[in-house]
Amino acid sequence: MDSDILVSRTRTTTAKGATGHLTIDLAALGRNYRKLVSMLAPVRAGAVVKADAYGLGAERVAATLYGEGCRHFFVAQFVEAVRLRPTLAHDAQIFVLNGLQPGNEIAGAERGIVPVVNSLAQWRQWSATARMLKRCLPAVLQFDTGMSRLGFPREERAELAAALGDGSNVEILFIMSHLASADDMESDQNGEQLAEMSRIADEFPGLDMSFANSGGVFLGDAYHGVLARPGIALYGGAPNNGEANPMEPVVSLDVAVVQTRTVPAGTKVGYGGAHVTQREMRLATIAAGYADGLPRTLSDRGAVYVNGIRLPIVGRVSMDSVTVDVSALPEGTLTLGSLVEVLGPNQTLEDIAGDAGTISYEILTALGDRYDRQYR
Ligand SMILES: *Cc1c(COP(=O)(O)O)cnc(C)c1O
């Protein structure tokens, strides 16, 4: 309650020239990290900062988490690692989950970037690079335990084990796998993947293991290995569906009003005239659309909030704007430049994702760059 009051008091109510304010609460990010650290101890918590830290800004996010003691940072693509590497101290390691595309090995080795090796093809490239540079290069090995996306499939394990024995100049830092259904605590797939991972640990003895994503952290100690890889939970998303969200919100979004009008019953609103008003309606058009990360599937479904009052989206979401029904507000509440809440105390990431028929991850990573971004 207290924190809600704090949030509403510090919330700006006018746009001050911006189309919207995207606020990223780095202190809340730090508290979310500390919460995971305390749940995991003595297991370490890394951080997944791929896709620009789920849209929140990889550099700011990684610097904040480094300050909290995080030293293991996971990105998906090599280009993300190249951008992040110079911003972090040398004792921070950056892992590329997708591994390296042919041609990136030398640049990766020179920058001290650690690839996640997913296949025999990637293994051969990385160990050939190590031989050529006459250096020992670090790597992580990823195994497929049931997702069929990335990692050594079962059929490649024997050949990999033989290659590891041949003194390949590659130092394996740890092995890892990824859970496909950790967001569903009841899913049988969690236990199936854990069983497969322990078979792999037996086949590759003496190597540390990384397994849990955000959802996996909450599945219990058996899933923790020595290093967890949370992403969404750091950014305030719910780690497990259908459970209370234990994480603190990190992102809030307020969007500016561009124009208001009153229309009679029977008026078409938006593209395709898809919405026809059933009654007289006061409308406000706000300055964010699908190009700013409000999915088009929110057409005639989602809502925004002002003073805790729900204002439904009317008609289709446009590229740069959305029209909302503000009839529930006292007349004159909203004028040019007023702000409406899209993400905040009244609407969580999961709320808007649910209305849009998607997941919190997609909402975060789609947030556009036309907002005024403020880091707190
Ligand atoms: C994205 C990703 C994570 C983080 O997942 P969250 O559900 O956001 O915690 C961890 N590991 C791998 C391999 C990933 O691709």
PDBQT file of the ligand as one rigid body, heavy atoms in Angstrom, charges set to zero:
ROOT
HETATM    1  C1  LIG A 401      15.793 -16.495 -22.313  1.00  0.00    +0.000 C 
HETATM    2  C2  LIG A 401      16.536 -17.561 -21.611  1.00  0.00    +0.000 A 
HETATM    3  C3  LIG A 401      16.613 -17.597 -20.208  1.00  0.00    +0.000 A 
HETATM    4  C4  LIG A 401      15.826 -16.657 -19.334  1.00  0.00    +0.000 C 
HETATM    5  O1  LIG A 401      14.476 -17.084 -19.266  1.00  0.00    +0.000 OA
HETATM    6  P1  LIG A 401      13.395 -16.369 -18.348  1.00  0.00    +0.000 P 
HETATM    7  O2  LIG A 401      12.188 -17.205 -18.505  1.00  0.00    +0.000 OA
HETATM    8  O3  LIG A 401      13.228 -14.992 -18.893  1.00  0.00    +0.000 OA
HETATM    9  O4  LIG A 401      13.942 -16.342 -16.963  1.00  0.00    +0.000 OA
HETATM   10  C5  LIG A 401      17.444 -18.540 -19.624  1.00  0.00    +0.000 A 
HETATM   11  N1  LIG A 401      18.114 -19.431 -20.375  1.00  0.00    +0.000 NA
HETATM   12  C6  LIG A 401      18.037 -19.459 -21.721  1.00  0.00    +0.000 A 
HETATM   13  C7  LIG A 401      18.784 -20.483 -22.490  1.00  0.00    +0.000 C 
HETATM   14  C8  LIG A 401      17.229 -18.541 -22.383  1.00  0.00    +0.000 A 
HETATM   15  O5  LIG A 401      17.130 -18.585 -23.721  1.00  0.00    +0.000 OA
ENDROOT
TORSDOF 0
